[in-house]
Amino acid sequence: MLRGIQPGNIRFESVEGMSTLAQRPRAPFALAAALCLALLGIVVVATGVIVQVAGAAPDAGMPGGDPAPPAVATSAEPEIVDGPASPFDDTNPTVAKLDPELREALREAATAARRDGIDMVVNSGWRTPERQEQLLVEAISTYGSREEAAKWVAPADKSSHVHGEAVDIGDLDAAIWLGDHGREFGLCQTYANERWHFEYRASAPQNGCPRAYPDPTYDPRLK
């Protein structure tokens, strides 16, 4: 017998009652845990949004859903504008950017040459300064020095091609025809060593063409 305890005073809680009593103190902890999980979820979602925005591709789009403008390709290569081209081709700058008087005279000559069975082609007319310098560099490499190259190619700042004031006629037959008939249209062979190179001289129909220079180094305009 337990001392100090009367048999009639002994009370027993049911197992369910004991379980209930044991669980009551844990309710606040469960609530706190749930709140922590909820907060953690918010942080994870917010972090995901930030990461997604930060990792977006630069061309993903502009604010408001508008697509980003496309990138523009650029090139450091010099523009090369050359023939062969028809004297009537206004889409090729080598013809379209010629001096208007020269271009008109060239077309009149080409029309007359066609009646004689000659098709005239422009191998090169107007050129960019970059193209002219490129040709000069190539000529120096070919002829071995700047002095020798100057007999064939002028520097860009003095070239009549860069100013749209000269044409190189392709096909030997067309160049010979223009050498014989060009003065009628104001077109004159400028250099004796370049039978394909013609320039416009307004007085040629009345006074004939001036005598051709032996080569460009004799041309006072290039000094």
C-alpha positions as CSV (number, residue, x, y, z in Angstrom):
1,M,0.0,0.0,0.0
2,L,1.3,3.4,-0.8
3,R,1.7,5.6,2.1
4,G,-0.5,8.7,2.3
5,I,-2.7,7.7,-0.5
6,Q,-6.2,6.4,0.1
7,P,-7.5,3.8,-2.3
8,G,-10.7,5.7,-2.9
9,N,-8.8,8.9,-3.8
10,I,-6.8,7.4,-6.6
11,R,-7.9,8.8,-10.0
12,F,-6.7,7.7,-13.5
13,E,-6.9,9.7,-16.7
14,S,-7.8,7.8,-19.8
15,V,-5.1,7.3,-22.4
16,E,-7.0,9.7,-24.7
17,G,-7.0,12.2,-22.0
18,M,-3.3,11.9,-21.4
19,S,-2.7,12.3,-25.2
20,T,-4.8,15.4,-25.3
21,L,-3.0,16.9,-22.3
22,A,0.3,16.0,-23.9
23,Q,-0.6,17.7,-27.2
24,R,-2.0,21.0,-25.8
25,P,1.4,22.6,-25.0
26,R,2.6,21.9,-28.7
27,A,-0.2,23.9,-30.4
28,P,1.7,27.3,-30.3
29,F,4.8,25.6,-31.8
30,A,2.9,24.2,-34.7
31,L,1.4,27.6,-35.5
32,A,4.9,29.2,-35.4
33,A,6.2,26.5,-37.7
34,A,3.4,27.0,-40.1
35,L,4.1,30.8,-40.2
36,C,7.8,30.2,-40.8
37,L,7.1,27.9,-43.7
38,A,4.7,30.5,-45.2
39,L,7.4,33.2,-44.9
40,L,10.0,30.9,-46.4
41,G,7.7,30.3,-49.4
42,I,7.2,34.0,-50.0
43,V,11.0,34.5,-49.9
44,V,11.6,31.6,-52.4
45,V,9.0,33.0,-54.8
46,A,10.3,36.5,-54.6
47,T,13.9,35.3,-55.1
48,G,12.8,33.3,-58.2
49,V,11.2,36.4,-59.7
50,I,14.4,38.4,-59.1
51,V,16.6,35.7,-60.6
52,Q,14.3,35.4,-63.6
53,V,14.4,39.2,-64.3
54,A,18.1,39.4,-63.8
55,G,18.8,36.5,-66.1
56,A,16.5,37.7,-68.9
57,A,18.2,38.0,-72.3
58,P,19.0,41.6,-73.4
59,D,16.8,41.2,-76.5
60,A,13.9,39.7,-74.6
61,G,11.8,42.8,-75.2
62,M,11.2,46.3,-74.1
63,P,8.8,47.4,-71.2
64,G,5.2,47.1,-72.3
65,G,5.7,44.0,-74.3
66,D,7.3,45.7,-77.4
67,P,10.0,43.6,-79.0
68,A,13.6,44.9,-78.7
69,P,15.0,46.5,-81.9
70,P,17.1,44.2,-84.0
71,A,20.8,44.5,-83.9
72,V,22.3,46.3,-86.9
73,A,25.2,44.5,-88.6
74,T,28.2,46.7,-89.3
75,S,31.4,46.1,-91.3
76,A,34.7,47.7,-91.2
77,E,35.4,46.7,-94.8
78,P,35.6,49.5,-97.3
79,E,32.7,49.8,-99.8
80,I,33.7,48.6,-103.2
81,V,31.7,50.1,-106.1
82,D,32.7,49.0,-109.6
83,G,31.4,47.5,-112.8
84,P,31.0,46.1,-115.2
85,A,27.9,48.0,-115.6
86,S,25.7,49.3,-118.4
87,P,26.0,53.0,-119.1
88,F,22.2,53.1,-118.6
89,D,22.3,51.4,-115.1
90,D,21.0,53.9,-112.5
91,T,21.2,51.3,-109.8
92,N,24.9,51.0,-109.8
93,P,26.7,54.0,-108.1
94,T,29.7,53.6,-110.4
95,V,27.4,55.0,-113.2
96,A,24.7,56.8,-111.2
97,K,27.1,59.0,-109.3
98,L,29.0,60.2,-112.4
99,D,29.0,63.8,-113.2
100,P,25.7,64.4,-115.0
101,E,27.3,65.8,-118.2
102,L,29.7,62.9,-118.4
103,R,26.9,60.4,-117.8
104,E,24.7,61.9,-120.5
105,A,27.5,62.0,-123.0
106,L,28.4,58.4,-122.2
107,R,24.8,57.3,-122.9
108,E,24.7,59.1,-126.2
109,A,27.9,57.5,-127.2
110,A,26.8,54.1,-126.1
111,T,23.6,54.5,-128.1
112,A,25.6,55.4,-131.2
113,A,28.0,52.6,-130.7
114,R,25.2,50.1,-130.5
115,R,24.1,51.1,-134.0
116,D,27.6,50.1,-135.1
117,G,27.3,46.7,-133.4
118,I,29.4,47.7,-130.4
119,D,28.1,47.1,-126.8
120,M,29.7,49.6,-124.4
121,V,30.4,48.6,-120.8
122,V,31.7,50.7,-117.9
123,N,34.3,48.8,-116.1
124,S,34.7,51.5,-113.5
125,G,33.3,55.0,-113.1
126,W,32.7,56.8,-109.8
127,R,34.7,55.3,-107.0
128,T,34.8,55.7,-103.2
129,P,38.0,57.1,-101.8
130,E,38.5,53.8,-100.0
131,R,38.3,51.9,-103.3
132,Q,40.8,54.3,-104.9
133,E,43.3,53.9,-102.1
134,Q,42.9,50.2,-102.3
135,L,43.7,50.2,-106.0
136,L,46.8,52.4,-105.3
137,V,48.1,50.0,-102.7
138,E,47.6,47.1,-105.2
139,A,49.4,49.0,-107.9
140,I,52.4,49.7,-105.6
141,S,52.5,46.0,-104.8
142,T,52.4,45.2,-108.6
143,Y,54.8,47.8,-109.9
144,G,57.2,47.8,-106.9
145,S,57.1,51.5,-105.9
146,R,54.8,54.4,-105.5
147,E,56.5,56.3,-108.3
148,E,55.8,53.5,-110.8
149,A,52.2,52.9,-109.5
150,A,51.5,56.7,-110.0
151,K,51.7,56.0,-113.8
152,W,48.5,54.0,-113.5
153,V,46.6,55.0,-110.3
154,A,46.1,58.4,-108.8
155,P,45.8,59.1,-105.0
156,A,42.2,59.4,-103.8
157,D,42.3,63.1,-103.1
158,K,43.3,63.8,-106.8
159,S,41.6,61.0,-108.7
160,S,39.0,62.0,-111.3
161,H,37.2,58.7,-110.6
162,V,36.6,59.8,-107.0
163,H,35.1,63.0,-108.3
164,G,32.9,61.1,-110.8
165,E,34.7,62.7,-113.7
166,A,36.1,59.6,-115.5
167,V,35.0,56.3,-116.9
168,D,37.0,53.2,-117.8
169,I,35.5,51.5,-120.8
170,G,35.5,47.7,-120.9
171,D,36.1,45.6,-124.0
172,L,38.9,46.7,-126.3
173,D,36.6,47.2,-129.3
174,A,34.4,49.6,-127.4
175,A,37.4,51.6,-126.2
176,I,38.8,51.8,-129.7
177,W,35.4,52.9,-131.0
178,L,35.2,55.6,-128.4
179,G,38.7,56.7,-129.1
180,D,37.7,57.2,-132.7
181,H,34.3,58.8,-132.1
182,G,34.3,60.1,-128.6
183,R,35.0,63.7,-129.4
184,E,31.6,63.9,-131.1
185,F,30.1,63.5,-127.7
186,G,32.7,65.3,-125.7
187,L,34.5,62.2,-124.5
188,C,38.3,62.2,-124.7
189,Q,41.0,59.7,-123.9
190,T,43.0,61.3,-121.2
191,Y,46.2,59.2,-121.0
192,A,48.0,57.5,-123.8
193,N,48.8,54.5,-121.7
194,E,45.2,54.0,-120.7
195,R,43.1,53.8,-123.8
196,W,40.1,52.8,-121.7
197,H,40.1,56.0,-119.6
198,F,37.8,58.8,-120.8
199,E,36.8,62.2,-119.4
200,Y,34.3,64.8,-120.5
201,R,35.5,67.9,-122.4
202,A,32.6,70.2,-123.3
203,S,34.7,71.9,-126.1
204,A,35.6,68.6,-127.8
205,P,32.7,68.6,-130.4
206,Q,33.9,72.0,-131.7
207,N,37.6,71.9,-131.1
208,G,38.5,68.3,-130.8
209,C,40.0,66.5,-127.9
210,P,43.2,67.8,-126.3
211,R,46.3,65.7,-126.7
212,A,46.5,62.8,-124.3
213,Y,49.1,62.9,-121.5
214,P,51.7,60.1,-121.8
215,D,50.5,58.8,-118.4
216,P,48.9,60.4,-115.2
217,T,52.3,61.6,-113.9
218,Y,52.3,64.2,-116.7
219,D,48.8,65.5,-115.7
220,P,49.2,68.9,-113.9
221,R,46.0,68.3,-112.0
222,L,47.7,65.5,-110.1
223,K,50.7,67.4,-109.0
